[in-house]
Amino acid sequence: MVKAAVLGASGGIGQPLSLLLKLNETITELALYDIVNSPGVAADLSHINTPAKVTGYLPANDGLKHALTNAHLIVIPAGVPRKPGMTRDDLFKINAGIVRDLATGIAQYAPNAYVLIISNPVNSTVPIVVEVLKKHCVFNPKKIFGVTTLDVVRASTFTSEITCTDPRDVRVPVVGGHSGLTIVPLLSQISPTHNFSQEQIDKLTNRIQYGGDEVVKAKDGTGSATLSMAQAGARFATSILDATVKGKSGIIEPSYVYLDADNEHCAHLKNAVNGLEYFSYNVELGPDGIHKIHG
């Protein structure tokens, strides 16, 4: 029995993300939580003929407790989206409080779950979750992940337009964080290899860093990246399930993580980034979550 919970399931990311998780046959129970509409979303998804039983919860009647209890995997897309002119930092005051409260619920009702944080700004919301779990003495650094997968998905897509290759075959490591200049695509390590001009490097790097702004502008004030983020979040969730439930090895995904999760290499990893405690590296997943962080 594998239970997954989506916190913020009724939002622009939450609904397509919940749909994609309903299609994941590893999941046997899918619990949806939000402040509005989650029972309706659950009823809609429950008609899809895949094994997962879908339930929807609201804050009333201990909804968060019921959604989280016995969860193996928790994905958090909750919060407000960016609007034109807003940076991810502008979201901090609102989303920080939302994530703090959800993390408190996780500490109380699902302390052993794998937690995937999508809520922006990821560079700040991940440390919030960590500190809340530390406060409740249930913190396991190997199980907390900031989802930066969309940066890698965009990097594959944008570079494939230049290399004229199938974007599914292109892998570009992206390190750093999940906001503007902290997003650092390592184009020299692209697979399959390709030699870019300096002009291409500059344009590609900027587009990957600010790809989210393209969507915000195109949606003309009605939202930010939701569908592509949902796909990226579902991809990362699938990788976690493959490693922790199916026991597959050699799965590597980028993620914004607490570097002490890799005891053997944390000193080297931190020294490489001037002592930062959090950084997005390629992370090798294992049965307990983070198996190794690749520098």
C-alpha positions as CSV (number, residue, x, y, z in Angstrom):
1,M,0.0,0.0,0.0
2,V,1.5,3.3,-1.1
3,K,-0.2,6.5,-0.1
4,A,0.6,9.8,-1.7
5,A,-0.7,13.2,-0.5
6,V,-0.9,16.4,-2.5
7,L,-1.1,19.6,-0.3
8,G,-2.6,22.4,-2.4
9,A,-4.4,19.9,-4.7
10,S,-7.0,22.3,-6.0
11,G,-4.7,24.9,-7.5
12,G,-3.2,25.4,-10.9
13,I,-0.4,23.0,-10.3
14,G,-2.2,20.8,-7.8
15,Q,-4.9,19.6,-10.2
16,P,-2.8,18.5,-13.1
17,L,-0.2,17.1,-10.7
18,S,-3.0,15.1,-8.9
19,L,-4.1,13.8,-12.3
20,L,-0.6,12.6,-13.2
21,L,-0.2,10.9,-9.8
22,K,-3.6,9.2,-10.3
23,L,-2.1,7.6,-13.4
24,N,0.9,6.3,-11.5
25,E,0.0,2.7,-10.8
26,T,2.5,2.5,-7.9
27,I,0.2,4.7,-5.9
28,T,-2.7,2.8,-4.2
29,E,-4.2,5.8,-2.3
30,L,-4.1,9.5,-3.3
31,A,-5.1,12.0,-0.6
32,L,-5.9,15.6,-1.8
33,Y,-5.9,18.5,0.6
34,D,-6.6,22.2,0.1
35,I,-8.6,25.0,1.7
36,V,-11.3,24.7,-1.1
37,N,-12.6,22.4,-3.7
38,S,-10.4,19.3,-2.9
39,P,-13.4,16.9,-2.4
40,G,-14.6,17.9,-5.9
41,V,-11.2,17.4,-7.5
42,A,-11.0,14.0,-5.7
43,A,-14.5,13.0,-7.0
44,D,-13.5,13.9,-10.5
45,L,-10.3,12.0,-10.5
46,S,-11.9,9.0,-8.8
47,H,-13.7,8.1,-12.0
48,I,-10.4,7.3,-13.7
49,N,-9.8,3.5,-13.9
50,T,-6.4,3.3,-12.2
51,P,-5.8,1.5,-8.9
52,A,-5.4,4.6,-6.6
53,K,-8.3,5.3,-4.3
54,V,-8.8,9.1,-4.2
55,T,-10.0,11.1,-1.2
56,G,-10.4,14.9,-0.8
57,Y,-10.0,16.8,2.5
58,L,-10.6,20.4,3.6
59,P,-9.2,22.0,6.8
60,A,-12.4,21.2,8.8
61,N,-12.8,18.0,10.7
62,D,-9.0,17.3,10.9
63,G,-8.7,17.2,7.2
64,L,-4.9,17.7,7.1
65,K,-4.5,15.0,9.7
66,H,-6.5,12.5,7.6
67,A,-4.7,13.5,4.4
68,L,-1.3,13.0,5.9
69,T,-1.7,10.0,8.1
70,N,0.3,7.0,6.7
71,A,1.5,9.0,3.7
72,H,4.6,7.6,2.0
73,L,5.0,10.6,-0.3
74,I,3.9,14.2,0.2
75,V,4.0,16.8,-2.6
76,I,3.5,20.5,-1.7
77,P,2.4,22.8,-4.5
78,A,0.4,25.0,-2.1
79,G,0.6,28.8,-2.2
80,V,-0.1,31.7,-4.4
81,P,1.3,31.9,-8.0
82,R,3.5,34.6,-9.4
83,K,2.0,37.5,-11.3
84,P,3.7,39.9,-13.8
85,G,6.4,41.9,-12.1
86,M,6.7,39.6,-9.1
87,T,9.8,37.7,-8.2
88,R,9.8,34.4,-6.3
89,D,11.0,36.5,-3.3
90,D,7.8,38.5,-3.5
91,L,5.9,35.4,-2.7
92,F,7.8,34.7,0.5
93,K,5.6,36.4,3.1
94,I,2.5,34.6,1.9
95,N,3.9,31.2,1.0
96,A,6.3,30.9,3.9
97,G,3.4,30.9,6.4
98,I,1.5,28.3,4.3
99,V,4.4,26.0,4.1
100,R,5.3,26.4,7.8
101,D,1.8,25.3,8.8
102,L,1.8,22.3,6.4
103,A,5.2,21.3,7.6
104,T,3.9,21.4,11.2
105,G,1.2,18.9,10.1
106,I,3.8,16.7,8.5
107,A,5.8,16.7,11.7
108,Q,2.8,15.6,13.6
109,Y,1.1,13.1,11.3
110,A,3.6,11.9,8.7
111,P,7.1,12.4,10.1
112,N,8.6,9.5,8.0
113,A,7.2,10.6,4.6
114,Y,9.3,11.8,1.7
115,V,8.5,15.4,1.2
116,L,8.7,17.2,-2.2
117,I,8.4,21.0,-2.0
118,I,7.2,22.9,-5.1
119,S,5.9,26.0,-3.3
120,N,7.9,29.0,-4.3
121,P,10.4,30.4,-3.4
122,V,11.9,26.9,-3.2
123,N,15.2,28.4,-2.0
124,S,13.4,29.6,1.1
125,T,10.6,27.1,1.6
126,V,12.8,24.1,1.8
127,P,14.8,25.6,4.8
128,I,11.4,26.4,6.4
129,V,10.3,22.8,6.2
130,V,13.7,21.6,7.6
131,E,13.5,24.0,10.5
132,V,10.0,23.0,11.4
133,L,10.9,19.3,11.3
134,K,14.0,20.0,13.4
135,K,11.9,21.8,16.0
136,H,9.7,18.7,16.3
137,C,12.7,16.4,16.5
138,V,11.6,14.4,13.4
139,F,14.0,15.7,10.7
140,N,15.5,13.3,8.3
141,P,17.7,15.2,5.8
142,K,17.5,12.3,3.3
143,K,13.8,12.7,2.8
144,I,13.4,16.4,2.1
145,F,13.5,17.6,-1.5
146,G,13.1,21.0,-3.3
147,V,11.7,20.2,-6.7
148,T,13.9,21.9,-9.3
149,T,13.1,19.5,-12.1
150,L,11.3,22.1,-14.2
151,D,14.6,23.8,-14.7
152,V,16.1,20.6,-16.1
153,V,13.0,20.0,-18.3
154,R,13.2,23.5,-19.7
155,A,17.0,23.1,-20.3
156,S,16.3,19.9,-22.3
157,T,13.6,21.6,-24.3
158,F,15.4,24.9,-25.0
159,T,18.8,23.3,-25.9
160,S,17.1,20.7,-28.2
161,E,15.8,23.5,-30.3
162,I,19.4,24.5,-31.0
163,T,20.9,21.0,-31.3
164,C,17.9,19.7,-33.4
165,T,17.6,16.6,-31.2
166,D,14.7,14.9,-29.4
167,P,14.3,16.8,-26.2
168,R,13.7,13.6,-24.3
169,D,17.2,12.5,-25.1
170,V,18.9,15.7,-23.9
171,R,20.1,16.0,-20.4
172,V,21.6,19.2,-19.0
173,P,22.7,19.3,-15.4
174,V,21.3,22.4,-13.6
175,V,22.7,23.3,-10.2
176,G,22.3,26.1,-7.7
177,G,18.8,27.0,-6.7
178,H,15.4,27.6,-8.2
179,S,15.2,31.4,-8.8
180,G,16.7,33.6,-11.5
181,L,20.4,33.8,-11.3
182,T,20.7,31.0,-8.8
183,I,19.6,28.6,-11.7
184,V,22.9,27.5,-13.3
185,P,22.7,25.2,-16.3
186,L,26.0,23.4,-17.0
187,L,25.9,23.5,-20.7
188,S,29.5,22.1,-21.0
189,Q,28.1,18.8,-19.5
190,I,25.2,18.4,-21.9
191,S,24.4,14.9,-23.1
192,P,24.7,14.2,-25.9
193,T,27.7,16.6,-26.2
194,H,27.3,19.8,-28.2
195,N,29.6,22.8,-28.8
196,F,27.7,26.1,-28.3
197,S,28.9,29.5,-29.3
198,Q,29.3,32.1,-26.6
199,E,26.2,33.9,-27.9
200,Q,24.2,30.7,-27.7
201,I,25.5,30.0,-24.1
202,D,24.5,33.5,-23.0
203,K,21.0,33.3,-24.5
204,L,20.3,29.7,-23.4
205,T,21.4,30.4,-19.9
206,N,19.2,33.5,-19.6
207,R,16.2,31.7,-21.1
208,I,16.6,28.7,-18.7
209,Q,17.0,31.0,-15.7
210,Y,14.0,33.1,-16.6
211,G,11.8,30.6,-18.5
212,G,9.1,31.1,-15.9
213,D,8.8,34.7,-16.8
214,E,7.8,33.7,-20.4
215,V,4.8,31.8,-19.0
216,V,3.8,34.6,-16.6
217,K,3.9,37.1,-19.4
218,A,2.1,34.9,-21.9
219,K,-0.7,34.2,-19.3
220,D,-1.1,37.9,-19.0
221,G,-1.6,38.1,-15.2
222,T,-3.7,34.9,-14.9
223,G,-1.0,32.7,-13.5
224,S,2.5,31.2,-13.8
225,A,3.8,27.8,-15.0
226,T,1.3,25.2,-13.9
227,L,1.1,22.4,-16.4
228,S,4.9,22.1,-17.0
229,M,5.5,22.3,-13.3
230,A,3.0,19.6,-12.7
231,Q,4.7,17.3,-15.2
232,A,8.1,18.1,-13.6
233,G,6.7,17.4,-10.1
234,A,5.2,14.1,-11.2
235,R,8.4,13.1,-12.9
236,F,10.3,13.6,-9.6
237,A,7.6,11.9,-7.6
238,T,7.9,8.9,-9.9
239,S,11.6,8.8,-9.4
240,I,11.2,8.8,-5.7
241,L,8.6,6.0,-5.8
242,D,10.8,4.0,-8.2
243,A,13.8,4.2,-5.8
244,T,12.0,3.8,-2.5
245,V,9.1,1.4,-3.4
246,K,10.3,-0.5,-6.4
247,G,14.0,-0.6,-5.3
248,K,15.4,0.7,-8.6
249,S,19.0,1.9,-8.4
250,G,21.0,4.4,-10.3
251,I,18.2,7.0,-10.5
252,I,19.7,10.5,-10.6
253,E,17.5,13.7,-10.4
254,P,18.5,17.2,-9.6
255,S,17.1,18.6,-6.4
256,Y,17.5,21.4,-3.9
257,V,18.6,19.6,-0.8
258,Y,20.2,20.0,2.7
259,L,23.8,19.0,2.0
260,D,24.2,17.3,5.4
261,A,22.0,14.5,3.9
262,D,25.2,13.1,2.4
263,N,27.4,12.6,5.5
264,E,30.3,11.2,3.5
265,H,30.6,14.0,1.0
266,C,28.9,17.0,2.8
267,A,32.2,18.8,3.7
268,H,33.4,18.6,0.0
269,L,29.9,19.7,-1.3
270,K,29.7,22.7,1.1
271,N,33.3,23.8,0.4
272,A,32.5,23.8,-3.4
273,V,29.7,26.3,-2.8
274,N,31.4,28.5,-0.1
275,G,29.8,26.8,2.8
276,L,26.1,26.9,1.8
277,E,23.9,24.4,3.6
278,Y,21.4,24.1,0.7
279,F,22.2,23.6,-3.0
280,S,20.7,21.9,-6.0
281,Y,23.0,19.1,-7.2
282,N,22.4,15.9,-9.1
283,V,21.0,13.6,-6.4
284,E,21.2,9.8,-6.6
285,L,18.1,8.3,-5.0
286,G,18.0,5.0,-3.0
287,P,15.6,3.0,-0.8
288,D,16.0,5.6,2.0
289,G,15.8,8.7,-0.1
290,I,19.0,10.5,-0.8
291,H,21.7,7.9,-1.4
292,K,24.4,10.2,-2.7
293,I,24.8,13.9,-3.7
294,H,27.0,14.2,-6.8
295,G,29.2,17.3,-6.8
